[in-house]
């Protein structure tokens, strides 16, 4: 089929208000006088465009006043203009009826940027993949294009022959206008328009960032519609791929950062053995609101701590890291018991983002001989003590003090505990005991956890294997992943 592509005559740029026709519109309010008083600026009205014969040879319908019907670039509705005897026959009265669509039925919007009425193509009747018309806006220069470049524009058809800003007299960079458009419209698909003898320039435009290039003399409705759809989908695919790659990079950086914030126990010279398991409640995270640490001071005392900031987000994880680092610094500085917890509460009060945020904490300081320990609880579950020949049991928690951040000026008594010659001490957060048990909806609780650990000890599990089995069984009883962070550490001493 041979397509006749008539040339378009440039229409005067005039507003419907100047002609006394067109719907009523309200000019946008813009600041004037230094932004102190409101002013008004008339909304830009792009030039009208003619709609020639479509692919099937049909022409636009005649308007009631004898003129031809055409689409308004802004609204997508039909507007009448007087007939011109110099127009192509397809635009004269009496031509075949034209399909009319409203803006509400339009899916895609094309912004045509060109300034050569004699050489530029007449944009034919365009349809998207579902058969709905593609709305077209026309800009004569980049300044006007910037005003018409709104969020509902999906694709830009750019004439590469346009001069770039500040290059009216020419320049060395033939793609300066394209680079400018890509800079002001980074999220839009761009099609470059070239002449028949300028294919190399079109290929260079694609290398710079355009989705495709088109030759002016080869355009027809079907080709241009397909090119627009392809450009839009390719831009979406490229944007999605870029966001995915950026997300992967951020995730890798976050993992490296979180891994660097995990504690490294300082137990050089201590006969105690250490094991730990940590599982954040946040999906794909390495850090949660739970935190722990173990250090040995120069006098041979081993200090262990485990805590839990209320909540599970990144802010809680960051606060947990701050409290852990503060605890290590204060411990190495010689603080212990009530003085240490009081100072940590001050840190929490200064660093938390909300006055409702609190943290529970359990600290243990084990004497150099390994037979006795001091225990402080700040709203935290009591540790589990394991001894040979005796069932595992919880340490006393009658003197449990309030959580950090709950009561200003609170005190935390230090309890003395006899450990014996051979023992194991397990510290944990409430994520280990607050999981559900099957379909009953009941929580495992401390009693259920103690029974589970006793059974696993009777099966010969020790150290890291014991902790791994405990966390795995708690997850299984819960029927899947736990919603809360879980931290558990084990210190043991052989006789």
C-alpha positions in Angstrom: 0.0 0.0 0.0 1.4 3.4 -0.9 1.0 6.1 1.8 0.6 9.7 0.8 2.3 11.9 3.5 1.2 15.5 2.9 3.1 18.4 4.2 1.8 20.4 7.1 1.3 24.2 7.1 2.4 25.9 10.3 -0.6 27.4 12.0 -0.3 30.6 14.0 0.4 30.0 17.7 -2.7 31.4 19.3 -4.7 30.7 22.4 -8.4 29.7 22.3 -8.9 32.7 24.4 -7.6 35.0 21.7 -10.0 33.4 19.2 -12.9 33.6 21.6 -13.4 29.8 21.5 -12.3 26.8 23.5 -13.0 25.7 27.0 -12.4 27.9 29.9 -9.0 27.4 31.7 -7.5 28.8 34.8 -3.9 30.1 34.4 -1.5 28.7 37.0 -0.5 30.8 39.9 3.2 31.5 40.1 5.2 33.5 42.6 6.2 37.0 41.7 7.8 39.9 43.4 10.5 37.7 45.0 8.0 35.0 45.9 6.1 37.2 48.4 3.0 38.0 46.3 1.1 35.6 44.0 1.1 36.4 40.3 -0.3 34.7 37.2 1.4 33.3 34.1 -0.6 32.1 31.1 -0.3 28.5 30.4 1.6 27.7 27.2 -0.6 26.6 24.3 1.3 24.4 21.8 0.5 24.8 18.1 -2.2 22.8 16.5 -1.3 19.9 14.2 -3.0 18.5 11.2 -4.1 14.9 11.0 -3.6 13.5 7.5 -4.9 10.3 6.0 -4.4 7.2 8.1 -2.9 4.0 7.0 -6.1 2.6 5.4 -6.6 5.7 3.3 -9.3 7.3 5.4 -9.2 11.1 5.9 -10.3 13.3 8.7 -14.0 14.1 8.9 -15.1 17.6 8.0 -16.0 19.9 10.9 -19.5 21.4 11.0 -18.3 24.8 10.0 -16.7 23.4 6.8 -13.2 23.1 8.3 -11.5 19.8 9.1 -11.5 18.2 12.5 -8.2 17.9 14.3 -6.9 16.7 17.6 -5.9 19.2 20.3 -2.3 18.5 21.3 -3.1 19.1 25.0 -6.5 17.4 25.6 -6.8 14.9 22.8 -10.3 16.1 22.0 -11.3 17.4 18.5 -11.2 21.1 17.8 -12.4 22.8 14.6 -10.4 25.3 12.5 -11.3 27.1 9.2 -10.6 25.2 6.0 -7.7 26.4 3.9 -7.9 25.9 0.1 -4.2 25.2 0.0 -4.5 22.1 2.2 -4.1 18.6 0.9 -7.3 16.9 -0.3 -7.3 14.6 2.6 -7.9 17.6 4.9 -10.7 19.2 2.8 -14.4 18.9 3.6 -16.1 15.9 2.4 -13.3 13.5 3.1 -14.0 10.1 4.7 -15.1 10.1 8.4 -12.4 10.1 11.0 -12.3 8.0 14.1 -12.7 10.4 17.1 -11.4 9.5 20.6 -11.4 11.4 23.8 -8.4 12.0 26.0 -9.7 9.6 28.6 -9.3 6.8 26.0 -5.7 7.7 25.2 -3.0 5.5 26.7 0.2 6.9 25.3 1.3 10.5 24.8 4.0 11.5 22.2 5.9 14.8 22.4 7.1 15.8 18.9 10.0 18.4 19.0 10.7 19.8 15.5 11.0 23.2 13.8 11.0 22.5 10.1 7.4 22.6 8.8 8.6 21.9 5.2 10.9 19.0 5.9 9.5 17.4 9.1 7.0 14.6 8.8 3.3 14.9 9.3 2.6 12.6 12.3 0.0 10.2 11.0 -2.9 8.8 12.9 -1.2 6.7 15.6 -2.6 3.7 17.5 -1.3 1.9 20.5 -1.2 -1.8 20.9 -4.8 -1.9 22.1 -6.1 0.1 19.2 -6.5 3.4 21.1 -5.1 6.6 19.7 -1.8 8.0 20.7 -2.1 11.6 21.8 0.5 14.0 20.2 1.9 17.2 21.5 4.1 19.4 19.3 6.9 21.7 20.5 8.8 24.1 18.1 11.9 24.4 20.3 13.4 23.0 23.5 12.0 25.8 25.6 8.5 25.0 24.6 9.3 21.3 25.0 10.3 21.8 28.6 6.9 23.3 29.3 5.1 20.4 27.6 7.2 17.7 29.1 4.9 16.5 31.9 4.7 13.2 33.7 2.0 11.9 31.3 4.4 12.1 28.3 5.7 8.6 27.5 7.9 9.1 24.4 9.7 12.0 22.7 10.2 12.2 19.0 13.2 14.6 18.5 14.4 16.1 15.3 18.2 16.0 15.5 18.4 19.0 13.2 17.2 21.3 15.9 19.8 23.7 17.3 20.9 23.0 20.9 20.6 25.7 23.5 23.3 28.3 23.0 24.3 26.8 19.6 22.1 28.7 17.2 25.1 29.3 15.0 26.1 25.6 14.9 28.6 23.6 16.9 31.0 20.7 16.8 28.7 18.3 18.7 26.0 17.1 16.4 24.1 15.4 19.2 24.1 18.3 21.6 20.3 18.7 21.3 19.8 15.0 22.1 22.0 15.2 25.1 20.1 18.2 26.3 16.8 16.3 26.0 18.2 13.3 27.7 19.3 15.6 30.6 15.9 17.2 31.0 13.9 14.0 30.4 15.9 11.1 32.0 12.8 9.0 32.6 11.3 9.3 29.1 11.8 7.2 26.0 13.4 9.2 23.2 13.2 8.5 19.4 15.7 10.4 17.2 14.6 11.7 13.8 17.1 12.0 11.0 17.3 12.5 7.3 17.7 9.7 4.7 21.4 10.5 4.3 22.1 10.8 8.0 21.8 7.2 9.3 25.2 7.3 11.0 24.0 10.2 13.1 21.0 8.2 14.1 23.1 5.2 15.2 25.3 7.6 17.2 22.1 8.9 18.9 21.2 5.4 20.0 24.7 5.0 21.4 24.3 8.2 23.4 21.0 7.2 24.9 18.1 7.3 22.5 15.9 4.2 22.3 15.9 4.1 18.5 16.2 6.4 15.4 13.8 6.9 12.5 14.4 8.2 9.0 12.0 11.1 8.2 11.2 10.0 4.6 10.4 6.4 5.6 7.7 7.2 8.3 4.2 5.9 8.2 1.6 5.3 10.8 2.3 1.7 11.4 6.1 2.1 11.6 5.9 5.1 14.0 3.3 3.5 16.2 5.4 0.4 16.6 8.5 2.4 17.2 6.8 4.4 20.0 5.6 1.3 21.7 9.0 -0.4 21.4 10.8 2.7 22.7 8.5 3.0 25.7 8.8 -0.7 26.6 12.6 -0.6 26.1 12.9 2.4 28.4 10.8 0.7 31.0 13.0 -2.4 30.8 16.2 -0.4 30.9 14.9 1.6 34.0 13.8 -1.6 35.7 17.2 -3.3 35.0 19.0 -0.2 36.3 17.0 -0.1 39.5 17.6 -3.8 40.0 21.3 -3.3 39.6 21.3 -0.3 41.9 19.4 -2.3 44.5 21.9 -5.1 44.3 24.8 -2.7 44.8 23.0 -1.2 47.8 22.2 -4.6 49.2 25.9 -5.6 48.9 27.0 -2.4 50.6 24.5 -2.9 53.4 25.6 -6.5 53.9 29.3 -5.4 54.1 28.4 -2.7 56.5 26.2 -4.9 58.7 28.8 -7.7 58.7 31.4 -5.1 59.8 29.1 -4.1 62.7 28.7 -7.7 64.0 30.7 -8.3 67.2 34.1 -9.9 67.3 34.5 -11.5 70.8 37.6 -10.6 72.7 38.5 -13.8 74.6 42.2 -14.1 74.1 43.8 -15.9 77.1 40.5 -17.2 78.5 39.8 -20.9 78.9 36.1 -20.3 78.2 34.6 -21.5 74.9 32.2 -19.3 73.0 29.4 -20.0 70.5 26.6 -17.7 69.1 23.7 -17.7 66.7 22.1 -14.6 65.3 19.0 -14.3 63.1 17.4 -10.9 62.4 13.7 -10.8 61.9 14.0 -8.4 58.9 14.0 -10.1 55.5 17.5 -10.3 53.9 19.1 -8.4 56.8 22.2 -9.3 58.7 21.5 -7.0 61.7 18.4 -6.6 63.8 17.6 -4.9 67.1 19.2 -7.7 69.1 22.9 -7.3 70.0 25.5 -9.2 72.1 29.2 -9.0 72.9 31.9 -10.8 75.0 35.2 -9.3 76.2 38.0 -10.2 78.6 39.5 -7.5 80.7 43.2 -7.4 81.7 42.3 -8.8 85.2 41.0 -12.0 83.6 37.3 -11.3 84.1 35.1 -12.3 81.2 32.2 -10.0 80.6 29.2 -11.1 78.4 26.2 -9.1 77.4 23.0 -9.6 75.3 20.3 -7.1 74.7 17.2 -6.3 72.6 16.0 -2.9 71.3 12.2 -2.9 70.9 11.3 -3.0 67.2 12.9 -4.7 64.2 13.8 -2.0 61.7 17.1 -0.5 60.6 16.8 2.3 63.2 16.6 -0.3 66.0 19.5 -2.2 64.5 21.6 1.0 64.5 20.7 1.8 68.1 21.6 -1.8 69.1 25.1 -1.3 67.5 25.5 1.9 69.4 24.6 0.3 72.7 26.9 -2.7 72.1 29.9 -0.4 71.2 29.2 1.7 74.3 29.0 -1.4 76.5 32.4 -2.6 75.3 34.0 0.8 75.8 32.6 1.2 79.3 33.5 -2.4 80.2 37.1 -2.0 79.0 37.1 1.3 81.0 36.4 -0.6 84.2 32.6 0.0 84.7 30.4 -2.8 85.8 26.9 -3.5 87.2 24.7 -0.6 88.1 27.1 2.1 87.0 27.5 0.6 83.6 23.8 0.1 83.1 23.1 3.7 84.3 25.5 5.1 81.7 24.1 2.9 79.0 20.6 4.3 79.8 22.0 7.8 79.2 23.4 6.7 75.9 20.0 5.3 74.9 18.1 8.4 75.9 20.4 10.6 73.8 20.5 8.3 70.7 16.9 7.0 70.5 14.6 8.6 67.9 11.5 8.3 70.1 10.9 8.5 73.9 9.0 5.3 73.7 12.0 3.2 72.6 13.6 1.1 75.2 16.0 -1.8 75.4 16.3 -4.9 77.6 19.8 -6.1 78.7 21.5 -8.9 80.5 25.1 -8.6 81.6 27.3 -11.3 83.2 30.8 -10.9 84.6 32.6 -14.1 85.2 35.4 -14.2 87.8 38.9 -15.1 86.6 38.7 -18.5 88.3 35.5 -19.2 86.3 33.5 -20.4 89.4 31.4 -17.3 90.2 29.6 -14.6 88.2 27.8 -11.4 88.7 24.4 -11.0 87.0 22.5 -7.9 86.2 19.1 -8.0 84.4 17.4 -4.9 82.9 13.9 -6.3 81.9 15.6 -9.2 80.2 15.0 -13.0 80.4 17.3 -14.8 82.8 20.2 -16.9 81.5 20.1 -20.7 81.5 22.7 -22.6 83.5 23.8 -26.1 82.5 25.7 -28.3 84.9 26.8 -32.0 84.5 24.5 -34.3 86.4 21.8 -31.7 87.0 18.9 -30.5 84.8 19.4 -27.2 83.1 17.7 -24.3 85.0 17.1 -20.6 84.8 19.2 -18.3 87.0 17.3 -16.3 89.6 15.5 -13.3 88.2 13.7 -11.9 91.3 15.9 -8.7 91.3 15.3 -8.0 87.6 15.5 -4.2 87.1 13.5 -2.2 84.6 14.5 -2.0 80.9 16.8 0.7 79.8 14.9 3.9 78.9 11.8 3.1 81.0 12.5 4.8 84.3 14.9 7.8 84.8 17.2 7.2 87.7 16.5 3.5 87.9 18.9 1.1 89.7 19.9 -2.4 88.7 21.1 -4.7 91.5 23.9 -7.1 90.8 23.3 -10.7 91.9 26.1 -13.1 92.8 25.8 -16.6 91.2 27.8 -19.8 91.9 28.7 -21.6 88.7 30.8 -24.5 89.8 33.8 -26.1 88.2 32.1 -27.2 85.0 29.2 -25.4 83.5 27.5 -23.8 80.4 25.7 -20.5 80.5 23.3 -19.6 77.7 22.1 -16.0 77.2 19.3 -15.3 74.7 16.8 -12.7 73.6 13.0 -13.1 73.7 12.8 -14.0 70.1 13.8 -17.5 71.2 10.9 -17.9 73.5 8.1 -15.9 71.9 7.6 -18.1 68.9 4.3 -19.9 68.5 3.8 -23.7 69.1 2.0 -25.3 66.3 -1.7 -24.4 65.7 -2.5 -23.7 69.3 -1.3 -20.1 69.1 0.5 -20.5 72.5 4.0 -19.2 72.9 6.9 -21.5 73.6 7.9 -19.4 76.7 10.8 -20.0 79.0 9.4 -23.2 80.4 9.1 -24.7 76.9 12.6 -23.5 76.0 14.1 -25.1 79.1 12.4 -28.4 78.3 13.7 -28.2 74.7 17.3 -27.5 75.8 17.2 -30.3 78.3 16.1 -32.8 75.7 18.7 -31.6 73.2 21.4 -31.9 75.9 20.3 -35.4 76.6 20.8 -36.1 72.9 24.5 -35.1 73.2 24.3 -31.7 71.5 26.8 -29.1 72.7 28.2 -25.8 71.7 27.4 -24.5 68.2 25.4 -27.7 67.4 23.1 -27.1 70.4 22.4 -23.5 69.4 21.8 -24.4 65.8 19.4 -27.1 66.8 17.6 -24.8 69.3 16.9 -22.1 66.7 15.9 -24.6 64.1 13.4 -26.3 66.4 11.9 -23.0 67.5 11.4 -22.0 63.8 9.8 -25.4 63.1 7.4 -25.1 66.1 6.5 -21.7 64.9 5.6 -23.1 61.4 8.1 -20.9 59.6 10.3 -17.8 60.0 10.1 -16.0 63.3 8.9 -12.4 63.3 11.3 -11.3 66.0 15.1 -11.1 66.0 16.8 -14.0 67.7 20.2 -13.9 69.4 21.7 -16.6 71.6 25.2 -17.1 72.9 26.8 -19.9 74.9 29.8 -19.7 77.2 31.0 -23.0 78.7 33.9 -24.1 80.9 35.2 -27.6 81.1 36.2 -29.0 84.5 
